[in-house]
Amino acid sequence: MSTVQITPRVPTPRGSTVAPNDRRRSKPVAAAVRNVGIFLDTAARVVFLGRDGVKY
């Protein structure tokens, strides 16, 4: 009788947290530019729409 050995599956992350292997998520300049963009977008909404334009 032969024994079949099943190799265990390695869990891989799924969903929006998955990044391709050739791209790293830790790019400080890109993160800083993105954060400045979010800040400027929020500031523009407050200026043009008032406090009602910002949802919490």
C-alpha positions in Angstrom: 0.0 0.0 0.0 1.5 3.3 -1.0 1.1 6.5 1.1 0.2 9.7 -0.6 1.9 12.6 1.0 -0.1 15.9 0.7 2.0 19.0 0.8 0.6 21.7 3.1 -0.7 24.8 1.4 1.0 28.0 2.4 -1.6 30.7 3.2 -1.3 33.7 0.9 -2.7 37.1 1.6 -5.8 37.9 -0.4 -7.8 41.0 -1.1 -6.8 44.6 -1.3 -3.7 44.1 0.9 -1.9 42.0 -1.8 0.8 43.7 -3.7 2.6 42.2 -6.7 6.1 41.0 -5.9 7.8 43.6 -8.1 6.2 46.5 -6.2 6.9 47.4 -2.6 4.4 49.2 -0.5 7.0 51.0 1.6 7.8 54.0 -0.6 8.1 57.0 1.7 8.1 59.6 -1.1 5.0 58.1 -2.8 3.2 57.9 0.6 4.1 61.5 1.4 2.8 62.7 -2.0 -0.4 60.8 -1.5 -0.9 62.2 2.0 -0.3 65.7 0.8 -2.9 65.1 -2.0 -5.5 63.9 0.5 -4.8 66.9 2.8 -5.2 69.4 -0.1 -8.3 67.7 -1.3 -9.8 67.9 2.2 -8.8 71.5 2.5 -10.3 72.4 -0.8 -13.6 70.7 0.2 -13.7 72.7 3.4 -13.0 76.0 1.6 -15.4 75.5 -1.3 -18.2 73.5 0.4 -17.9 74.5 4.0 -17.9 72.1 6.9 -20.8 70.2 5.3 -18.5 69.0 2.5 -16.4 67.0 4.9 -18.0 63.7 6.2 -16.7 62.1 9.3 
